[in-house]
Amino acid sequence: MAKSKSMNLDFKRIQDQLRSQFSGLDPNDPSQWPYLPKNLLYVAVCAAVIAALWFVWLKDVDEQLVAEKARETQLRADYRSKLEQAVNLDALRKQLEQVQTYVTQLEKQLPSKAEMDALLSDINQAGLGRSLQFELFRPGQVAVKEYYAELPITVRVTGGYHDIGLFASDIANLSRIVTLNDLSLTPMKEREGILTLDGTAKTFRYLDEEEIALQQQAQAAGAQK
């Protein structure tokens, strides 16, 4: 019993000693604190610094993880797209060949610069072949586009209704592309059954290599400005 009482007294004395180290601490001067609270403060500060650094590191890692997940999603989408293209490669090649053939056919319907005079003559002959009289046949200013040039021709012809209709059909059936635009039909007062057709025939030609090069140079100069 005496031994137990002595141990209790010693334990109580230790508690009092520890408690006394935490009493009357000056928060403005931790260097003067007793050994135990000073070391506990060091441990707390170290733990706080480690926790802060850990949090910052985890945050950076989390941002990287989110970025990598987004990149993974994009790569998966790219992979599926390329896989579909690979599976349909033969079909795509056939489509490309069809498109190239179609473009070639369209290019053949566009006259070159040297063939423009012959095309203008064909338009004139189409009217004369339907017994129409040309009151006006005036080519306008050539408008150069990116890959082709457009030539408007102001026309005015007189003749019968059916002859004018056949003339429009002949224009549509020319081997080269010619369109009739802004058409208007008016009867002639002094000649019964005779009509006047006013409109604009537009024909197109492809640009030669020199013209394409000049067009590309002009576009490049405009882009630099």
SULVEN-V625246 format. One record per residue. N is the residue number from 1. RES is the residue in one letter. PSI is psi in degrees with one decimal (* if undefined). NEAR is the number of other ideal C-beta (glycine too) atoms within 10 Angstrom. Layout:
n=N res=RES psi=PSI near=NEAR
n=N res=RES psi=PSI near=NEAR
This chain:
n=1 res=M psi=-41.8 near=5
n=2 res=A psi=-38.5 near=6
n=3 res=K psi=-41.2 near=7
n=4 res=S psi=-40.9 near=8
n=5 res=K psi=-37.8 near=9
n=6 res=S psi=-39.2 near=10
n=7 res=M psi=-40.3 near=10
n=8 res=N psi=-40.1 near=10
n=9 res=L psi=-39.9 near=10
n=10 res=D psi=-41.4 near=10
n=11 res=F psi=-39.3 near=10
n=12 res=K psi=-35.6 near=10
n=13 res=R psi=-36.6 near=10
n=14 res=I psi=-42.4 near=10
n=15 res=Q psi=-41.4 near=10
n=16 res=D psi=-38.9 near=9
n=17 res=Q psi=-42.6 near=11
n=18 res=L psi=-42.3 near=12
n=19 res=R psi=-35.9 near=9
n=20 res=S psi=-27.2 near=10
n=21 res=Q psi=-22.8 near=15
n=22 res=F psi=0.9 near=12
n=23 res=S psi=140.6 near=8
n=24 res=G psi=28.0 near=8
n=25 res=L psi=138.7 near=15
n=26 res=D psi=109.3 near=9
n=27 res=P psi=-18.9 near=6
n=28 res=N psi=-9.8 near=6
n=29 res=D psi=72.6 near=8
n=30 res=P psi=-19.4 near=13
n=31 res=S psi=-20.8 near=6
n=32 res=Q psi=3.3 near=9
n=33 res=W psi=158.4 near=18
n=34 res=P psi=168.8 near=15
n=35 res=Y psi=-49.4 near=8
n=36 res=L psi=-54.6 near=12
n=37 res=P psi=-32.7 near=15
n=38 res=K psi=-44.9 near=15
n=39 res=N psi=-37.0 near=11
n=40 res=L psi=-36.6 near=13
n=41 res=L psi=-42.4 near=13
n=42 res=Y psi=-44.3 near=11
n=43 res=V psi=-41.9 near=10
n=44 res=A psi=-42.9 near=10
n=45 res=V psi=-44.8 near=11
n=46 res=C psi=-41.8 near=10
n=47 res=A psi=-40.1 near=10
n=48 res=A psi=-42.5 near=10
n=49 res=V psi=-44.4 near=10
n=50 res=I psi=-42.0 near=10
n=51 res=A psi=-40.9 near=10
n=52 res=A psi=-45.7 near=10
n=53 res=L psi=-38.2 near=10
n=54 res=W psi=-41.9 near=10
n=55 res=F psi=-45.1 near=10
n=56 res=V psi=-43.2 near=10
n=57 res=W psi=-43.4 near=10
n=58 res=L psi=-37.5 near=11
n=59 res=K psi=-44.5 near=10
n=60 res=D psi=-41.8 near=10
n=61 res=V psi=-37.8 near=10
n=62 res=D psi=-40.7 near=10
n=63 res=E psi=-40.8 near=10
n=64 res=Q psi=-39.2 near=10
n=65 res=L psi=-43.4 near=11
n=66 res=V psi=-42.4 near=10
n=67 res=A psi=-41.8 near=10
n=68 res=E psi=-35.6 near=11
n=69 res=K psi=-41.8 near=10
n=70 res=A psi=-41.0 near=10
n=71 res=R psi=-37.7 near=10
n=72 res=E psi=-41.8 near=10
n=73 res=T psi=-43.2 near=10
n=74 res=Q psi=-41.7 near=10
n=75 res=L psi=-38.5 near=11
n=76 res=R psi=-43.1 near=10
n=77 res=A psi=-43.1 near=10
n=78 res=D psi=-39.6 near=10
n=79 res=Y psi=-44.2 near=10
n=80 res=R psi=-42.4 near=10
n=81 res=S psi=-45.9 near=10
n=82 res=K psi=-32.5 near=10
n=83 res=L psi=-42.3 near=10
n=84 res=E psi=-40.5 near=11
n=85 res=Q psi=-39.1 near=11
n=86 res=A psi=-41.0 near=9
n=87 res=V psi=-39.0 near=10
n=88 res=N psi=21.4 near=12
n=89 res=L psi=-44.1 near=10
n=90 res=D psi=-42.6 near=8
n=91 res=A psi=-39.9 near=10
n=92 res=L psi=-37.7 near=13
n=93 res=R psi=-40.3 near=10
n=94 res=K psi=-40.2 near=11
n=95 res=Q psi=-40.9 near=11
n=96 res=L psi=-42.1 near=10
n=97 res=E psi=-40.3 near=10
n=98 res=Q psi=-42.4 near=10
n=99 res=V psi=-43.7 near=10
n=100 res=Q psi=-38.8 near=10
n=101 res=T psi=-41.8 near=10
n=102 res=Y psi=-42.2 near=10
n=103 res=V psi=-40.8 near=10
n=104 res=T psi=-40.9 near=9
n=105 res=Q psi=-41.3 near=9
n=106 res=L psi=-40.6 near=13
n=107 res=E psi=-34.8 near=12
n=108 res=K psi=-24.0 near=11
n=109 res=Q psi=-6.9 near=13
n=110 res=L psi=124.1 near=18
n=111 res=P psi=157.9 near=22
n=112 res=S psi=177.1 near=12
n=113 res=K psi=-37.8 near=14
n=114 res=A psi=-24.1 near=9
n=115 res=E psi=-3.6 near=13
n=116 res=M psi=-41.0 near=18
n=117 res=D psi=-40.0 near=10
n=118 res=A psi=-36.5 near=10
n=119 res=L psi=-41.7 near=22
n=120 res=L psi=-37.7 near=18
n=121 res=S psi=-36.7 near=10
n=122 res=D psi=-40.8 near=18
n=123 res=I psi=-43.2 near=21
n=124 res=N psi=-43.0 near=15
n=125 res=Q psi=-31.6 near=11
n=126 res=A psi=-38.0 near=21
n=127 res=G psi=-44.5 near=22
n=128 res=L psi=-32.7 near=13
n=129 res=G psi=-20.1 near=12
n=130 res=R psi=19.9 near=19
n=131 res=S psi=31.0 near=11
n=132 res=L psi=151.7 near=21
n=133 res=Q psi=124.0 near=12
n=134 res=F psi=115.6 near=14
n=135 res=E psi=-26.9 near=12
n=136 res=L psi=133.1 near=10
n=137 res=F psi=91.8 near=15
n=138 res=R psi=105.8 near=10
n=139 res=P psi=141.0 near=14
n=140 res=G psi=-161.1 near=12
n=141 res=Q psi=132.6 near=8
n=142 res=V psi=129.6 near=12
n=143 res=A psi=113.2 near=12
n=144 res=V psi=121.6 near=14
n=145 res=K psi=-166.1 near=10
n=146 res=E psi=-42.6 near=9
n=147 res=Y psi=-0.8 near=12
n=148 res=Y psi=168.0 near=17
n=149 res=A psi=143.4 near=19
n=150 res=E psi=128.3 near=15
n=151 res=L psi=111.5 near=19
n=152 res=P psi=142.2 near=18
n=153 res=I psi=117.3 near=20
n=154 res=T psi=123.9 near=14
n=155 res=V psi=150.2 near=24
n=156 res=R psi=117.5 near=15
n=157 res=V psi=153.5 near=21
n=158 res=T psi=145.3 near=18
n=159 res=G psi=-172.1 near=22
n=160 res=G psi=162.3 near=14
n=161 res=Y psi=-46.7 near=13
n=162 res=H psi=-37.0 near=9
n=163 res=D psi=-39.0 near=19
n=164 res=I psi=-39.3 near=21
n=165 res=G psi=-40.9 near=13
n=166 res=L psi=-35.2 near=17
n=167 res=F psi=-43.8 near=23
n=168 res=A psi=-37.6 near=17
n=169 res=S psi=-39.9 near=11
n=170 res=D psi=-38.7 near=17
n=171 res=I psi=-41.4 near=18
n=172 res=A psi=-26.4 near=12
n=173 res=N psi=7.4 near=9
n=174 res=L psi=152.3 near=14
n=175 res=S psi=-24.1 near=10
n=176 res=R psi=157.4 near=17
n=177 res=I psi=120.8 near=16
n=178 res=V psi=131.4 near=23
n=179 res=T psi=148.0 near=14
n=180 res=L psi=127.4 near=16
n=181 res=N psi=155.0 near=9
n=182 res=D psi=49.7 near=10
n=183 res=L psi=145.2 near=13
n=184 res=S psi=136.0 near=9
n=185 res=L psi=129.4 near=11
n=186 res=T psi=137.3 near=10
n=187 res=P psi=146.4 near=11
n=188 res=M psi=126.8 near=12
n=189 res=K psi=-37.9 near=7
n=190 res=E psi=-10.0 near=5
n=191 res=R psi=107.6 near=10
n=192 res=E psi=134.6 near=7
n=193 res=G psi=0.6 near=9
n=194 res=I psi=134.7 near=16
n=195 res=L psi=157.4 near=17
n=196 res=T psi=126.0 near=17
n=197 res=L psi=121.0 near=23
n=198 res=D psi=139.4 near=15
n=199 res=G psi=-173.8 near=18
n=200 res=T psi=119.7 near=15
n=201 res=A psi=128.5 near=21
n=202 res=K psi=128.3 near=17
n=203 res=T psi=160.8 near=23
n=204 res=F psi=148.9 near=20
n=205 res=R psi=152.5 near=21
n=206 res=Y psi=154.5 near=17
n=207 res=L psi=143.2 near=19
n=208 res=D psi=174.0 near=13
n=209 res=E psi=-39.0 near=7
n=210 res=E psi=-42.6 near=9
n=211 res=E psi=-38.7 near=16
n=212 res=I psi=-41.7 near=14
n=213 res=A psi=-43.1 near=11
n=214 res=L psi=-39.2 near=13
n=215 res=Q psi=-41.8 near=16
n=216 res=Q psi=-38.6 near=11
n=217 res=Q psi=-40.6 near=10
n=218 res=A psi=-39.4 near=11
n=219 res=Q psi=-40.4 near=11
n=220 res=A psi=-40.0 near=9
n=221 res=A psi=-39.6 near=9
n=222 res=G psi=-36.2 near=8
n=223 res=A psi=-36.8 near=7
n=224 res=Q psi=-33.8 near=6
n=225 res=K psi=* near=4
